[in-house]
């Protein structure tokens, strides 16, 4: 028997609460940062970061005693001192820039798309951000890990964290993920334009440009991670675009932030800086195209330590160039990538 269209079903609840639905959101994500430049905050952050099985692929039974017994009792104080050198009034560089990226992208996309940012480790928490967006009615979410080159220790673990958040939810939002964009013309073009602008603003003419990507253990390449290949392709495409504009300059690729005794991707950035200075390079610039925002690894490791290493080895003029950050070129690129991935939703 067909029920009249005006008749309520027997199971209907007259006072059912209103449920917000139909919203679309973009969640920009990055690695993370301590809450403060002190040993306690850094220890909490490193404990979370270095306990991730995607980051450290040593079995926990072997790794956790080393982490808890040695590393977290020695490294936080030193790292906190490094963070203190680059900490800004509004917080860590990464957090300040991420907030600005989200704010400017929100302006570009308009009120019909909600833009927020979160971190894989530390705050703002990714899982909490996804749950909050769904509760507020954003049931279609584009997760955008801002890692141009895919790596299991960055891109994959961000998706893992999103999956963990969804596993706790009865009513899950639809989720899309931004693919790696290491060879995307929008990314390569933005990098080339922004680096050319920064080099032109220097008060010296560089002889060499180092492209420093974050390092990874060599075994990740041997196990099939495409990260090294993505970095090399980014460098090749970027130099195809940028090289003719910077005539007379040489470009080299290197990998920074080695940790522990294992073999890492080579050549190492610190060793390359020293080597080129001793070989006669006197004017050097360094850029980190694998980072979407400046952070400890660029502001302290490259800009401060890198300069000290270069000058100690005989170099004279040195500059660490900014990442794309919230520059016009960077936001243009983000908007292009995000609008493409939202196709069909908007």
C-alpha positions as CSV (number, residue, x, y, z in Angstrom):
1,X,0.0,0.0,0.0
2,X,1.4,3.4,-1.0
3,X,1.5,6.0,1.8
4,X,0.1,9.5,0.8
5,X,2.9,12.0,0.2
6,X,1.8,14.2,3.0
7,X,1.7,11.4,5.6
8,X,4.7,11.1,7.9
9,X,6.2,7.7,8.1
10,X,5.5,5.8,11.3
11,X,9.1,6.1,12.4
12,X,9.5,9.8,11.9
13,X,10.6,11.9,14.9
14,X,8.8,15.2,15.1
15,X,11.5,17.0,17.0
16,X,14.5,15.6,15.1
17,X,17.4,18.1,15.4
18,X,18.5,19.9,12.2
19,X,21.7,18.4,10.7
20,X,24.1,20.6,8.8
21,X,25.1,19.1,5.4
22,X,26.2,20.0,1.9
23,X,29.2,22.0,2.7
24,X,32.6,21.8,0.8
25,X,35.9,22.3,2.6
26,X,39.6,22.3,1.8
27,X,42.0,21.2,4.5
28,X,45.6,22.2,3.9
29,X,48.0,20.0,5.8
30,X,51.7,20.1,6.6
31,X,54.1,18.2,8.8
32,X,53.8,20.1,12.1
33,X,55.6,22.1,14.7
34,X,56.0,22.2,18.5
35,X,53.7,24.5,20.4
36,X,56.6,26.5,21.8
37,X,60.4,26.7,21.4
38,X,61.1,24.9,24.7
39,X,62.4,21.5,25.5
40,X,59.0,20.2,26.9
41,X,57.1,21.2,23.8
42,X,59.7,19.9,21.4
43,X,59.9,16.6,23.3
44,X,56.1,16.1,23.0
45,X,56.3,16.9,19.3
46,X,59.3,14.7,18.5
47,X,57.7,11.8,20.5
48,X,54.7,11.9,18.2
49,X,56.7,12.4,15.0
50,X,59.3,9.8,15.6
51,X,56.8,7.2,16.8
52,X,55.2,7.2,13.4
53,X,55.9,3.9,11.7
54,X,55.9,5.7,8.3
55,X,58.7,8.0,9.5
56,X,60.9,5.4,11.3
57,X,60.5,2.0,9.8
58,X,62.5,0.2,12.6
59,X,60.3,-2.3,14.5
60,X,59.0,-0.6,17.7
61,X,60.5,-3.2,20.0
62,X,63.9,-2.1,18.8
63,X,63.2,1.6,18.2
64,X,61.1,2.7,21.2
65,X,63.8,2.0,23.8
66,X,66.2,4.1,21.8
67,X,63.6,6.9,21.3
68,X,62.4,7.0,24.9
69,X,65.7,6.2,26.6
70,X,68.1,8.3,24.5
71,X,66.7,10.6,21.8
72,X,63.9,12.2,23.7
73,X,66.3,12.8,26.6
74,X,69.0,14.5,24.6
75,X,67.6,16.0,21.4
76,X,64.7,18.2,22.5
77,X,66.9,20.8,24.3
78,X,69.1,21.2,21.2
79,X,66.2,21.4,18.9
80,X,64.4,23.9,21.1
81,X,67.5,26.2,20.9
82,X,67.3,25.9,17.1
83,X,63.5,26.7,17.1
84,X,64.2,29.7,19.3
85,X,66.4,31.3,16.7
86,X,63.6,31.3,14.1
87,X,60.5,31.6,16.3
88,X,58.2,34.5,15.4
89,X,55.8,36.6,17.4
90,X,52.9,34.6,16.1
91,X,54.5,31.2,16.6
92,X,56.7,28.9,14.5
93,X,57.3,30.0,10.9
94,X,55.5,27.0,9.6
95,X,52.4,27.6,11.6
96,X,52.3,31.4,10.8
97,X,52.8,30.7,7.1
98,X,50.2,27.9,7.0
99,X,47.6,30.1,8.6
100,X,48.3,32.8,6.0
101,X,48.1,30.3,3.1
102,X,44.7,29.2,4.3
103,X,43.5,32.8,4.8
104,X,44.6,33.9,1.3
105,X,43.2,30.8,-0.3
106,X,39.9,31.4,1.4
107,X,39.8,34.8,-0.2
108,X,40.4,33.3,-3.6
109,X,37.8,30.5,-3.3
110,X,35.1,32.6,-1.7
111,X,32.5,32.0,1.0
112,X,31.0,28.9,-0.6
113,X,34.2,26.9,0.2
114,X,35.6,26.6,3.7
115,X,39.4,26.6,3.9
116,X,41.3,25.4,7.0
117,X,44.7,24.1,7.8
118,X,46.0,21.4,10.1
119,X,49.2,19.6,11.0
120,X,50.1,15.9,10.9
121,X,51.9,16.2,14.2
122,X,51.1,18.8,16.9
123,X,48.5,21.4,16.5
124,X,46.1,22.2,14.9
125,X,45.3,18.4,14.9
126,X,44.2,16.8,11.7
127,X,41.7,14.4,13.1
128,X,40.0,17.1,15.2
129,X,39.9,19.4,12.1
130,X,38.2,16.7,10.0
131,X,35.7,15.9,12.8
132,X,34.9,19.6,13.3
133,X,34.3,20.2,9.6
134,X,31.9,17.3,9.3
135,X,30.1,18.4,12.5
136,X,29.6,21.9,10.9
137,X,28.1,20.4,7.7
138,X,31.1,20.1,5.5
139,X,30.6,16.6,4.2
140,X,32.8,16.9,1.2
141,X,36.5,17.6,2.1
142,X,39.5,18.0,-0.1
143,X,42.6,16.9,2.0
144,X,45.6,18.8,0.5
145,X,48.9,17.6,1.9
146,X,51.3,20.3,0.8
147,X,54.2,18.0,-0.2
148,X,55.0,18.4,-3.9
149,X,57.0,15.2,-4.0
150,X,55.2,12.0,-2.8
151,X,56.9,10.2,0.1
152,X,55.4,7.6,2.4
153,X,56.8,9.5,5.4
154,X,54.9,12.7,4.4
155,X,52.0,12.3,2.0
156,X,51.0,8.7,3.0
157,X,51.1,9.4,6.7
158,X,48.9,12.4,6.3
159,X,46.3,10.2,4.5
160,X,46.8,7.6,7.2
161,X,45.9,10.2,9.8
162,X,42.8,11.2,7.9
163,X,41.8,7.5,7.7
164,X,42.2,7.1,11.5
165,X,39.9,10.1,12.0
166,X,37.3,8.6,9.6
167,X,37.5,5.3,11.4
168,X,36.1,7.0,14.6
169,X,33.1,8.5,12.8
170,X,29.7,7.0,12.2
171,X,28.8,9.5,9.5
172,X,31.9,10.1,7.4
173,X,32.4,12.9,5.0
174,X,33.4,12.2,1.4
175,X,37.2,12.7,1.1
176,X,39.4,13.5,-1.8
177,X,43.2,13.9,-1.6
178,X,45.4,16.3,-3.5
179,X,47.9,14.3,-5.6
180,X,51.6,15.0,-5.5
181,X,52.4,17.9,-7.9
182,X,56.1,17.6,-8.3
183,X,55.9,17.9,-12.1
184,X,52.8,20.0,-12.4
185,X,53.2,23.0,-14.7
186,X,51.5,25.3,-12.1
187,X,54.1,24.3,-9.5
188,X,57.1,24.5,-11.8
189,X,56.0,27.8,-13.2
190,X,55.4,29.3,-9.7
191,X,58.8,28.1,-8.5
192,X,60.6,29.5,-11.5
193,X,59.0,32.9,-11.3
194,X,59.4,33.2,-7.6
195,X,63.1,32.1,-7.5
196,X,63.9,34.4,-10.5
197,X,62.3,37.3,-8.6
198,X,64.3,36.5,-5.4
199,X,67.6,36.1,-7.2
200,X,67.1,39.4,-9.1
201,X,66.6,41.2,-5.7
202,X,70.0,40.0,-4.3
203,X,72.9,42.4,-4.0
204,X,75.2,39.9,-5.6
205,X,75.3,37.7,-8.7
206,X,75.3,34.0,-7.6
207,X,77.6,31.5,-9.3
208,X,75.6,28.5,-8.2
209,X,72.1,27.5,-7.1
210,X,71.7,24.5,-4.8
211,X,68.3,22.9,-4.7
212,X,68.1,21.2,-1.3
213,X,65.3,18.6,-0.7
214,X,64.6,17.0,2.6
215,X,66.6,13.8,2.9
216,X,65.3,10.3,3.4
217,X,67.0,7.0,4.3
218,X,68.4,5.3,1.2
219,X,66.3,2.2,2.0
220,X,63.1,4.1,1.2
221,X,64.3,4.4,-2.4
222,X,65.3,0.7,-2.5
223,X,61.9,-0.3,-1.1
224,X,60.1,1.5,-3.9
225,X,59.3,5.0,-2.6
226,X,59.2,7.4,-5.6
227,X,60.4,10.4,-3.6
228,X,64.0,10.5,-4.9
229,X,62.7,10.3,-8.5
230,X,60.1,13.0,-7.9
231,X,62.8,15.3,-6.5
232,X,65.1,14.8,-9.5
233,X,62.3,15.4,-11.9
234,X,61.3,18.6,-10.2
235,X,64.9,19.8,-10.4
236,X,65.1,18.9,-14.1
237,X,61.9,20.6,-15.0
238,X,62.6,23.6,-12.9
239,X,66.1,24.1,-14.4
240,X,64.6,23.7,-17.9
241,X,62.4,26.7,-17.1
242,X,64.7,28.7,-14.9
243,X,68.2,28.0,-16.3
244,X,67.8,30.1,-19.4
245,X,66.8,33.0,-17.2
246,X,69.8,32.7,-14.9
247,X,72.5,32.5,-17.5
248,X,76.0,31.8,-16.1
249,X,74.7,30.0,-13.0
250,X,75.2,26.3,-12.2
251,X,72.6,24.2,-10.5
252,X,73.0,21.1,-8.2
253,X,70.7,18.9,-6.3
254,X,71.3,17.8,-2.7
255,X,69.5,16.4,0.3
256,X,69.4,17.8,3.9
257,X,68.5,16.8,7.5
258,X,70.3,13.5,7.8
259,X,69.6,11.7,11.1
260,X,71.1,8.6,12.6
261,X,73.8,6.2,11.2
262,X,71.8,4.8,8.2
263,X,72.7,5.7,4.7
264,X,70.7,8.6,3.3
265,X,70.0,10.0,-0.1
266,X,73.0,11.7,-1.4
267,X,74.7,14.1,-1.9
268,X,74.2,15.7,1.5
269,X,73.5,19.4,1.6
270,X,76.0,20.2,4.3
271,X,78.8,18.3,2.5
272,X,77.9,19.9,-0.8
273,X,78.0,23.4,0.6
274,X,81.5,22.8,2.0
275,X,82.7,21.0,-1.2
276,X,81.6,23.7,-3.6
277,X,83.1,26.5,-1.4
278,X,86.5,24.7,-1.2
279,X,86.3,24.1,-5.0
280,X,86.2,27.9,-5.5
281,X,82.5,28.9,-5.5
282,X,82.3,32.3,-3.7
283,X,78.7,33.3,-4.3
284,X,76.0,30.8,-3.5
285,X,72.2,30.7,-3.2
286,X,70.2,27.8,-1.9
287,X,66.5,27.0,-2.3
288,X,64.3,24.3,-0.9
289,X,61.6,23.5,-3.5
290,X,60.3,20.5,-1.7
291,X,59.0,22.6,1.2
292,X,55.8,24.5,0.7
293,X,56.5,26.8,3.6
294,X,59.6,27.9,5.5
295,X,60.2,26.1,8.7
296,X,63.1,25.0,11.0
297,X,64.8,23.1,8.2
298,X,65.0,26.1,5.9
299,X,65.2,29.1,8.3
300,X,67.8,27.5,10.7
301,X,69.4,24.5,9.0
302,X,69.9,26.2,5.6
303,X,69.8,29.9,6.3
304,X,71.9,30.0,9.5
305,X,73.9,26.7,9.5
306,X,74.3,26.8,5.8
307,X,75.8,30.3,5.8
308,X,78.2,29.3,8.6
309,X,79.3,26.2,6.7
310,X,79.8,28.1,3.4
311,X,81.8,30.9,5.0
312,X,83.9,28.6,7.1
313,X,84.9,26.8,3.9
314,X,85.9,29.9,2.0
315,X,82.7,31.2,0.6
316,X,81.9,34.9,0.6
317,X,78.3,35.7,-0.3
318,X,75.4,33.4,0.5
319,X,71.6,33.6,0.5
320,X,68.9,31.1,1.4
321,X,65.8,31.9,-0.7
322,X,62.3,31.7,0.7
323,X,59.9,28.9,-0.1
324,X,56.7,29.8,-2.0
325,X,55.0,30.4,1.3
326,X,52.0,32.8,0.9
327,X,53.6,34.7,-2.0
328,X,51.4,35.6,-4.9
329,X,53.0,32.9,-7.0
330,X,52.4,30.4,-4.2
331,X,48.8,31.2,-3.7
332,X,48.2,31.3,-7.5
333,X,49.5,27.8,-7.7
334,X,47.5,26.5,-4.7
335,X,44.3,28.0,-6.1
336,X,44.9,26.3,-9.5
337,X,45.6,22.9,-7.9
338,X,42.7,23.1,-5.5
339,X,40.2,24.3,-8.1
340,X,41.2,21.4,-10.4
341,X,40.7,18.8,-7.6
342,X,37.3,20.3,-6.6
343,X,36.0,19.8,-10.1
344,X,32.6,18.2,-10.0
345,X,32.0,19.5,-6.4
346,X,31.9,23.1,-7.5
